[in-house]
Amino acid sequence: MDSGVKPHICALKNSDKYYMFGSDEDITCKNIWINMFQINGKTPRAKIFFESMAHVCAERRRHALIHWWIIHPCSSWRFLWDLVMTVVYMVGFLTIPFSVSFIVMSHDRIRMDKFNFLIYAFCWMDIVCNCFTGYYDKKLMQMELAPFKIFMYFLYVYLFRMQNSHIEYFLNYLKTFLILDILSSLPWDHITLPWRSLPGRESNHLVSLLNLLPCLKLSRYGYVNMRISELFSVIHFEVMHFYYELFSTFMLAFYIMYWSSCLYYLIPVLVLHFSNSLPEQYNLINVIQECPECWMTGLDSSSIPSRFQYTLFIVVEKLAASGYGGYVPRTNGHIVLSFVLILIGRVLECYIAVMLIQIKAGKQASESKFQEIINQLCAYTSQKQLPKHMKIRLLAYYYYRFRNSYFREKSILSNLSEQLRQEIALQSSHRLVENVAIFKDLPKYVLRSIIKNLKFELYLPNDVIIKAGAYGDCMFFLSAGTVAVLTPTGKEICHLDDGAHFGEVALLVGEQRRVASVIAIEVCEVYRLDRKDFRKCISVHTELFAKIERLATERIERAMIIEEHHKRHLKRSSAQADHRKTVARY
């Protein structure tokens, strides 16, 4: 149901010249750059650090006036670029370890890695972007946009004791990932090609280590995880916490299994390089004799996919602790490696199990709380020695009231604004509004006033909602369920179902007794409107008041006629019974 709240469309001319182009004359390269890389208040990071539109506008002006050529970390362009780099890194986490282990560090042939050139190109573009992107300064509690701070901090502050605003940005990047990004974004297999060699007497240890540097790119896993979290927060307000935790858990498990497969092949190759195990006369028999840990030299197939498939099979079996993968460890080094993999597998299994339990517990927190309340209710009925039918009714009430999910409605609503509370009341009562005939064609303000003052009540089968002869001070609107209307003497008048209302007679006439009883036939959801609220929100609408008064009059007359007929029927029945008794005596 439409709550009537429309998004604000500003009709005022924006006076901030750094926010958008005012005219064709304002379209310059500088302004285009500013609008591309300025702060956007809708990005996830901006929502964290900036509380209001005024704060965002002030930051936009500060950025444009001081260091307009710096990319703001809360800009839309930076957010999109981070998403691109997230995809690049996720692909690189697969291709770089694979290329280093099975291609660059191959034990039987010198190969070149040609695929990762594209990954490295994106990484260098990211390095340049990072060098021109601001960051959040925790000490100053603001976005730092002064350039070169990261890159030259120690050089200018500690060596020259100088404060230079133009060297303030790059330093933060230098202290974090700049060195790692540079070292891991170079094609070392091509750079060291003149000095590369197969494992053996001429193996160069330094060259072997340099070819491992691209694997430092795995240090960016935390960056990827953070960007994925931001992406989920954009999709939904809840941070989509359940789906994010599930995705990140299985992503980590997948990468650990994949990286372990690459490492399991790489370690024996490094053993070949650093122990100089391969003799000058290269043959398989000598290799196996001199390097029993180098299991990959005994593979039948020399194709890279076959090697990876075999390695993956070994690692999966060891992580699952279900076997050796076709190769029984014979040396201390291999035994230690197998032990480490089994230990990683156990830790990974425990981590996944704990995360899944935590996710499930968080997802079903309200269901668990409901079950806890039910257990307390059972203990209460046992302690009070309540009869079985009473216990069943109590359990049924809690079930239909909370539907297996416990929540504190008053606590939730108390933290909301009046506008939100009205919208929630209107949306949750939409079925009532749609079903009640007297609510149709009512003005919105009257409808909201009515719904605001309604109080929800739940009745189980055979519960007495209204008792004839009792003083009434409220009327009821039946949202769901069926009730029976009876005269004071017990004559059933009619049934009322979804959308009906009853009890309005007591509201129209003060100190009026109920003329009929209303009993729930099934589980009924009703909303109660008290007399004071009735006078406040309905009496102002004369047409509605007249309609309710007319319906109440008709119901009173009908109930009185039925009651009178029923009394006459009872009198006749009683007279006939007395006559039969008299005849029977004689």
N, C-alpha and C positions, 0 to 999 in steps of 0.2 A: 504494500500500500504506500502511496506517495505521501511522505511526511510534509510536503510543502516547502522544504528547505531547498533553495536554489543556490548554486555557486555564484559568488560575487563576480560581476563583470565590471571592471573599473571604467568609468566614463571620463575620468579626469586625465588631462594631458600630463605625461610624465615629465617632470622637470629635471630629472637626472640625465645629463647628457652622456654619461658613461654607461647608461643602462641599455639604450637603444638609439638608433639613428633618428635624429629629429628631422632632417631634410636631406635632399640629395647632396648638398654641400658638405654634410657631415660624413659622407661615405669616403673615408680615407683608409689607407693601408693600416694606419695606427688604430683607427676605430674598429676596423674589421678584426684585427688581431685581438683587441681588447674584448670584443664581444664573443670571440671564439674561446678565449682562455680565462674569462672572468668567472667569478663564483656563481654557481647556480644553487639556489636555496633548496632545490628538490633532490639533490644528490644525497646518498646515505651519509656521507661524511659531514656535509653541511648541516643536516638535521641533528647531528651529534654536537657540533661545536657552536652553532648559531641558533639562538632561541626565537628570534623574531625577524620579520621582514625589515625592520629598521636596522637591526644588527647586520643583516645581509647587505643592505644598501650602503651602510657605513663602511663595511669591508670592501665592497665593490669600488667605492670612491677612493678609499685608501690605496687599493691596488692600482687603480688607473692613474692616480696622481704621483705615486712614488716609483713603483717598479712595474710599469704597465707591460713590459716585455717578458715578465716572468709568468709561467703557467701556474694558475692557482690550483692547489690540490683538491679543491671542492668544485672545480669546473666540470661541465658536462663532457668536454673533450677529454679531460684526464680520466674521468670515469669510463668512457668508452675505450680509451687506449688501454686502461688497466684490464678491461674485459678481453681485448685482443691479446694482450700479453699473457693473460691467464690461459687462453687457449694455446698460445705458442709454448708456454712453459709445460703445460700438460702433455703436449706432443713431444717436447724436448725431453721430458722425464722418461719417455719411452725410447726415443731414437738415440739420444746421446749415450746412455749406458750401454745400449745394444751395440752401437757403432764402436765405442771404445773397447768393449770386451771381445766381440766376435769379428770385427773387421780390422781395426787399427792394431790391436794387440794379438792378432792371429799368430799361432805358433808355427804354422807351416808355410806362410806366404805373406809377403808385404802387400797390404791392400790400402786403398785410399777411401776416406769417407767423403762422399760427394753430396749426400742428401742434406746434411746439417748446415750447409752453407746458408740456406734460407733461414734456419733458426738463428744462426749467428748474426745475420743481417738485421733481423728484428731485434735481437738483443742489443746490438750497437745503437739502433734507433732509440731503444728504451733507455740506454745509458745517457744519450744526448738529452732526451726528454727529462730524465731524472735530474740532470745537471741544471735544468731551467725550470724546475718545479719547486714550489714552496713546500713547507712542512709545518707541523704544529709544534710550537715551542712550549713545553710543559712549564718551564719556569716563568715565562712571561704570560702564559695562558692566552696565546694568540697565534695566528698564522704568521710564520716568519717568511717574508717575501724578499728580504735583502739578499742579493746574489753573492756567491762565492764563500759563504760562511762555512760551509761544510769542507770544502776542498782545501782551504788555506788557513784554517783556524790555528793549528799548532805552529805553523810557520810565522804568522803575523802576531799572534798573541804571546806565545811563549818565547820565540826567538827575538822578535823586534818590539814586543810590548806595544803593539799598535792596535787601534780600533778603526777598522775600515769597513764601512757599510757595504762596499762592493765585493767583499770577500766573505760575506756572512752565510751564504746559502750552501755552497758545495761541501762544506765541512761535515754537515750532518750525513750527507750521502757517503762521504769518505769513511766516516766512522761506522757505517753500516755495511753496504754491499758494493761499493764502488770497486774496490780492489778485486773482490771475488767475481764481480760481473765482467771486469776486463780480462782477468786470467781465464775465465771459463768461456769466453766468447771469441777465442782465437782458434783457428784451424791448426792446431799444433802438429797434426800428422803431416800436413803439407809443409809447415815451417821446418820441421826436423827431418824431412825426407832424406836429405843428403847423408844424415848420420844414423838413419834407422837401419836395423839389421835383424835377422832372425835370431832367436835364442841360441847362444853358443859362446864360443871363446871371444868373439868380437862384440858381444852385446854391450851396449852403452847404458849404464844404469840411469844416468841423468836424463837421457832421451826417453827412456821408458817412463820415468816419473812425469816428465813434461807432457807426455801423451795422455796421462791420467787427469790433467787439470780440467778438461771439459766437464768431468763428473762433479766439479764444485758447483755446477748449476743446480744440483739437487738441494743446495742450501736455500733455494728460493721456494721450497715447498710451503713454508709458513705464509709467504706472500700470496701464493695461490689459494691457500685455505681461507685467508682473510678476504680475498676478492670474491670467492664463492659465497662466503657469509654475507657480504654486501649485496650480491646478486639476489640471494634469497630474501634479504630484507626489502629489496625493491619490489619483488613479486608480491609480498604480503606483509602486513604490519607485524604479525606475530614473529617475524624473522623466519617464518616457516620452520620453527626450531626443530620440530620432529623430523621433517624431511632433510633439513641441513645436517643434523647429527647423523642420520642414517646414511646419507650420501657420503659425508666426510669419513665415517667409519669404514665403509666398504672401499672407498677410494684409497685410504691408507693401507688397508689389508692387501689390496690389489698391487699397489706400488711396492710394498715390502716383498711380496712374493716375486714380483718381476725383477726387482733390483737384486734380490738374493740369487736368482737364476743367473743373472749376469756376473755377479760376484763369484759364484761357484765355479764358473769357467775362468774368470780372470785370475784368481789366486794361483792356480797351478801354472798358468802362463808366466806370472811374475816369479814363481819359484824357478821356472826354467831360465828366466833372464838373470836372476840374481845369484843362482847357484852355479851358472854355467854348466848345466847338466848335459846339454847336447854335445856330443863329441864332434871332433872335426869330420869324421866319417859318419854323416847323418844316416841312421837307419833305425827302424822301429824297435828292433830287439834291444839295441844298446840303450835307447831312451827309456824303455820300460825297466831295464835292469838298473840304470843309474838314477832314475826319478820315478819311484813307484807311486808318488802322489800325483803324477801327471796322467790322470786317467783318460783325458781327452785324446791323447796320442794313439789310443787303442781303438778309437771309433772306426767302424767300417766305412761310413760315409764322410766325405770331406766337405759336403755342402753346409753352408751356414744355417739354413733352416733346420736341417737334421741335428746339428749340434745344439742349437737352442732348444729344440723339442726334447732332446735327451736330457739336457741340463734341467729344463723345467720339470721333467718327470722326476728326476732325482730330488730336486729341491722340494717339490710338493710332497713326496713321500717322507722326506725328513721333517718338514714342518708339521706334517700330520702324525709323525712318529709311527708310521705304518711299515717302514722298511728302509733298506739302504739304497733303493733305486737301481739295483742291478750291479752296484760296485761296492764291495765290502771294504771298509777302511783297513789299511794295513800299516800305516805309519802314524806316529804321534800327531803330526800336523793335520792329517786328514781326520783323525779321531776328534781332535779339538774342533775342527771346522764342523764336523757332523754334530758334535755336542752343542755348538753355538746355534746351529740351525734348528735343532730340536728345541733348545731353550727359547729361541725367538718364536717358534711355532706355538709353544705353550703360553708364552706371554701374550702373543697376538690373539690366541683363542680366548684367554681370560679377558683381554681388553675388549674384544668384540662382544663377549658374553655380558660383561659389565655394562657396556654402552647400550646394548639392546635392552637389558633389564631397566637401565636408567631411562631410556627413551620410552619404553612401555609403561614404566611407573609414572613418568611425567604425562604421558598421553592419557592414562587412565586414573589420574589422581582423584578426579571427582567420583569415579566409580568406586575406587578403594575407600574414599571417605564415606560414601553411601553404605558400603558393606560394614564399615566400622560402626556407623550409627545403628544399623540393623542389629549388629551383635550387642550393642549397648541396650537396645530396645528389648531384645530377648532376655538379657540379664535382668532388666527392670521388671518385665512381666513375671519372671521366675521368682524374684525377690518379693514382689507384691502378691504372689500366688493368685494371679488373675486367671479366670477360667479360659479354656482353650479358645472359645469363640471370640472372646475379647482380644486375645493375643492375635488371632487371625485378622481381626478388624484393624488393629493397630498397624500390623505389617502391611495390610492392603492400603491403608491410608498413606503411609510413607512411600510405598511403591508408586501409587498413582500421583502423589504430590511431587515427587522428585524424579520419577522415571529412571531409576538406577544411577542418577548423577546428582550428588549432593552439592549444594552451593548456598552461600549466605547472601540472600538477595538484598537484605537491608544494608549489609556492609558494602556490597557492590554499588548500590544506588546512592549511598551516602557520599561516595567520592566523585559522583558525576555532577555536571552542571544541570540547572533546571531545564534548559533546552533539551539536553540529551535524555533526561528522565521523561520528559513529555513525549519525545520521539519514540522511546522504548515502549512506553505505555500504549501509544497509538499503534505501533507495529504489533505488539504482543496481543492486542485486543482487536486486531483487524477482522478476525472471524466473527466476533461479537458484533462489530459495527456493520459487517456485511449482512448478518442474519437478522438483526433486530429491525423490524419494519419501521418503527417510529423514529429510528435514527436516520433513515434515508432522507436525502435532500435537506439535511440540517446544515447550517453554516459551520465552517471549520472551527471558528472560535468557540461555538457552543459545544461542538463535538469534543474538542480538546478539553474543555472545562469539565464535561461529564466524565470522560475517561480518566482524567487526572484524579478524580475523587472516588473512583471505583475501587473496591477492596475485594481481592480474590478470596474465594472460599471453596473448599472441596467437600463433597458429601458422598458417603458410601451408600450402597443400596439399603433401603428401609430407614435411612436417617430422616428425621422430621426437620424440615427446613422452616416451615411455619406451622404453628399450632393454633387451631381455631379457638377464639375466646381470649387469647393473649393480646396484650397491648403491643401495637406495632410502631416502630420508629424508623423503618427502612423498607426499601423495595429491592427486588432481585432481578437480575438479567441472566438468563440461562444461556451460557456460551456453548456448552456441550452436554449431552445427556437427555434423559427423559424423566419427568416428574408426574405424579398423579395428584389431582386436586380433589379434595373430599369435603363434604359438608360437615358441620359439627357432629352430626349424628352418624357419620361414617359413610354416607352415600357418595359414591364416586361420580364426580361431575365430568371430568375430561382428563386428557393427557396433554402435557406441554412438552415440546422438544426444542432443539437448537433454535436460538433466536427469540424465544418467548420471554416475557417478563411478567412478574406477578408481585403482589404485595403493595401496589401503588395506592390502594384505598387508605391505608394507615397514614400515608404522607399527605393526602389531600385534606383529611379531617383530623384534627388533633384529638388525642385521648380516645382514638377509635380502636375498638377491638377487632381482631382478625375475624373475618366472616367465613373463612375456609382454612382447611389444613392442606399443606403441600408436603408430600413425601417423595423421596428419591426412589425411583424404580431401578436405576442403574447408577454407576459412578457419574456424578454430575459436577461440572465446573461452572460455578456461578460467580457473579460479581454483585456485591452489595453496595447500594447507594443510600447513605443515611439521610434523615429528614433535613438536617441543617445544610448539607451539601446540595440536596435536592432543591431547596428553596433558593440557594445561591446561584445555581447554574441552570436550572430549568425554568423557574418562574419568570426569569427575565425574557424568555422566549414565549410570548403569549400563545402563538399557534401550537407549539408543542405542548404547553401546559393545558390548553383546551382539548387537545387530542387525548392526552393521558386522562384528563378528567372525564371525557366522554366514554373512554374504554372502561374506566373504573366504575362509572355509573351503570353501564351495561352489565358488567360482571356482578356488581352488587345485586342488581335486579334479578339476574339469572340465577345467582346462588340462592337468593331468598325464595324464588319460585320453586327451585328444585328442592330446597330444604322444606318448604311448606308441603309440597307434594309428598316428600318422603315421610314427614311427620304424620300426614293423613294416612299414608299407607301403613305406617307402624301402628296407628290407632286402630285401623280396620283389622289388621292382622291380630292385634291384641284382643279386640272385641270378638273376632271369630274364634280365637283360641278359648276365651272365657265361655262363649256360647257352647263350644264343643264339650268343655269340661262339665258345664251345667247339664247338658243332655246326657252325658255319660253317667252322671250320678243317678238320674231318674231312669 
